[in-house]
Amino acid sequence: MGPQARAAAPTRHNEGVDEIEIRDQSIRLGQFLKLANLIESGADAKAVIADEMVSVNGDVETRRGRQLQGGDVVELGGVSVRVAVR
């Protein structure tokens, strides 16, 4: 795992969205999916993104390298996770 891959346990807020902390100010979508345990590998990230199964802030995202910032909400398979910056 890279330097951004260290996350605290998810924090659940009253709206039912977990927050995953990242170390830096941004993280790539594919890395975040793995960090948040929404997928198991980079190959899985590539597949679910290419199949338009991932949304960021409510919009379908097809770029695995999309830079996520604090506050962005990623959704896959009915599970939503918010990016939190330390």
C-alpha positions as CSV (number, residue, x, y, z in Angstrom):
1,M,0.0,0.0,0.0
2,G,1.2,3.5,-0.8
3,P,1.5,6.4,1.6
4,Q,-2.2,7.3,1.2
5,A,-3.3,3.8,2.1
6,R,-3.3,4.3,5.8
7,A,-6.8,4.9,7.0
8,A,-8.4,5.0,10.4
9,A,-11.5,2.9,11.0
10,P,-14.4,4.4,9.2
11,T,-16.5,6.9,11.1
12,R,-20.3,6.6,10.6
13,H,-22.4,9.8,10.6
14,N,-26.1,10.1,11.1
15,E,-26.8,10.2,7.3
16,G,-25.4,6.7,7.0
17,V,-22.2,7.6,5.1
18,D,-18.9,6.3,6.4
19,E,-15.9,8.6,6.3
20,I,-12.5,7.3,5.4
21,E,-9.5,9.6,6.3
22,I,-6.7,10.1,3.9
23,R,-3.2,11.5,4.7
24,D,-2.8,13.8,1.8
25,Q,-5.2,16.5,0.3
26,S,-6.3,14.2,-2.5
27,I,-6.4,10.5,-3.6
28,R,-7.1,8.8,-6.9
29,L,-10.5,7.1,-7.2
30,G,-9.1,3.7,-7.8
31,Q,-6.9,3.9,-4.7
32,F,-9.8,5.2,-2.6
33,L,-12.1,2.3,-3.6
34,K,-9.5,-0.1,-2.4
35,L,-8.7,1.9,0.8
36,A,-12.4,2.0,1.7
37,N,-12.6,-1.7,1.1
38,L,-15.2,-1.3,-1.6
39,I,-13.1,-3.5,-3.9
40,E,-10.3,-5.9,-3.4
41,S,-7.7,-5.0,-6.1
42,G,-6.7,-2.4,-8.7
43,A,-8.1,-4.7,-11.4
44,D,-11.5,-4.7,-9.6
45,A,-11.4,-0.9,-9.5
46,K,-10.7,-0.7,-13.2
47,A,-13.6,-3.1,-14.0
48,V,-16.3,-1.4,-11.8
49,I,-15.2,2.1,-13.0
50,A,-15.3,1.0,-16.7
51,D,-18.7,-0.6,-16.2
52,E,-20.0,2.8,-14.9
53,M,-20.8,1.3,-11.5
54,V,-19.1,4.1,-9.5
55,S,-20.4,7.6,-8.8
56,V,-18.7,10.6,-7.3
57,N,-20.9,13.2,-5.7
58,G,-23.9,11.7,-7.5
59,D,-22.3,11.6,-11.0
60,V,-21.1,8.4,-12.7
61,E,-17.3,8.5,-13.0
62,T,-15.3,6.6,-15.6
63,R,-11.8,7.9,-14.8
64,R,-9.9,5.6,-12.4
65,G,-7.3,8.5,-11.9
66,R,-10.0,11.0,-10.9
67,Q,-8.6,13.1,-8.0
68,L,-10.8,13.0,-4.9
69,Q,-10.8,15.8,-2.3
70,G,-12.1,16.0,1.2
71,G,-15.9,15.9,1.2
72,D,-16.3,14.0,-2.0
73,V,-18.8,11.1,-1.7
74,V,-18.1,7.9,-3.6
75,E,-20.8,5.3,-4.1
76,L,-20.5,1.7,-5.3
77,G,-23.2,-0.9,-5.1
78,G,-25.4,1.2,-2.8
79,V,-22.6,1.9,-0.3
80,S,-21.5,5.5,0.1
81,V,-18.2,6.6,1.6
82,R,-17.0,10.2,2.1
83,V,-13.4,11.3,1.7
84,A,-12.1,12.9,4.9
85,V,-8.8,14.8,5.1
86,R,-6.9,14.7,8.4
